[in-house]
């Protein structure tokens, strides 16, 4: 197998397998934050994107001794199989 055909096989395997990444939390205004989870490929569903975003938001608020309150969740498509969940939230007293 040549190097070129190995590269094509590797890239194809990554595309089929899919991958997900979660951004760092960013402050939108005084008490509202946003975090996003994005996926390439079709092996990761939209619910997994929402759960990954919410988990990062909960962890962020817990570090401040607060609870997380979801404000909004927006799903966008950026091409075939590429999706991003934008998760807006606030940290509120327990």
C-alpha positions as CSV (number, residue, x, y, z in Angstrom):
1,X,0.0,0.0,0.0
2,X,1.4,3.4,-1.0
3,X,1.7,6.4,1.3
4,X,-1.0,8.2,-0.7
5,X,-3.5,5.3,-0.4
6,X,-2.7,5.0,3.4
7,X,-3.4,8.7,3.8
8,X,-6.7,8.5,2.0
9,X,-7.7,5.4,4.0
10,X,-6.8,7.2,7.3
11,X,-8.7,10.4,6.4
12,X,-11.7,8.3,5.3
13,X,-11.7,6.4,8.6
14,X,-11.6,9.7,10.6
15,X,-14.5,11.1,8.6
16,X,-16.6,8.0,9.1
17,X,-15.7,7.7,12.8
18,X,-16.6,11.4,13.5
19,X,-15.1,13.5,16.2
20,X,-16.5,16.1,18.7
21,X,-14.9,19.1,20.3
22,X,-16.2,21.4,23.0
23,X,-15.1,25.0,23.2
24,X,-14.0,26.9,26.3
25,X,-16.7,28.9,28.1
26,X,-16.9,32.5,26.9
27,X,-18.7,35.4,28.7
28,X,-21.4,37.1,26.6
29,X,-22.4,39.7,29.0
30,X,-22.4,40.4,32.8
31,X,-24.1,37.1,33.8
32,X,-24.6,35.1,30.5
33,X,-22.1,32.7,29.0
34,X,-21.8,30.5,25.9
35,X,-20.1,27.2,25.1
36,X,-20.3,25.2,21.9
37,X,-19.8,21.6,20.9
38,X,-19.2,20.7,17.3
39,X,-19.1,17.4,15.5
40,X,-17.9,16.2,12.1
41,X,-19.4,13.0,10.7
42,X,-22.6,11.3,11.4
43,X,-21.7,9.0,14.4
44,X,-22.3,11.8,17.0
45,X,-26.0,12.8,17.3
46,X,-27.4,16.1,18.2
47,X,-28.3,15.0,21.7
48,X,-24.7,14.1,22.4
49,X,-23.7,17.7,21.4
50,X,-26.3,19.1,23.8
51,X,-25.1,16.9,26.6
52,X,-21.5,17.8,26.1
53,X,-22.2,21.5,26.1
54,X,-24.4,21.3,29.2
55,X,-21.8,19.2,31.0
56,X,-19.1,21.9,30.4
57,X,-21.6,24.6,31.5
58,X,-22.5,22.7,34.7
59,X,-18.8,22.2,35.5
60,X,-18.1,25.9,34.9
61,X,-20.9,27.1,37.2
62,X,-20.0,24.4,39.9
63,X,-16.5,25.9,40.1
64,X,-18.2,29.2,41.1
65,X,-20.4,27.3,43.7
66,X,-23.5,28.0,41.5
67,X,-26.1,26.1,39.5
68,X,-26.4,26.2,35.7
69,X,-29.5,27.5,34.1
70,X,-29.8,27.0,30.3
71,X,-31.0,30.1,28.4
72,X,-30.9,28.9,24.9
73,X,-29.5,26.1,22.7
74,X,-29.1,26.6,19.0
75,X,-28.1,23.9,16.5
76,X,-26.5,24.9,13.2
77,X,-25.3,22.9,10.3
78,X,-22.0,23.9,8.6
79,X,-21.9,21.4,5.7
80,X,-22.6,17.7,5.2
81,X,-22.3,16.1,8.7
82,X,-20.8,19.2,10.3
83,X,-22.9,20.5,13.2
84,X,-22.5,22.9,16.1
85,X,-24.5,23.3,19.2
86,X,-24.3,26.8,20.7
87,X,-25.3,26.6,24.4
88,X,-26.2,29.9,26.2
89,X,-26.5,29.7,30.0
90,X,-26.3,31.6,33.3
91,X,-24.9,30.6,36.6
92,X,-27.5,31.1,39.4
93,X,-27.5,30.6,43.1
94,X,-28.3,27.1,44.4
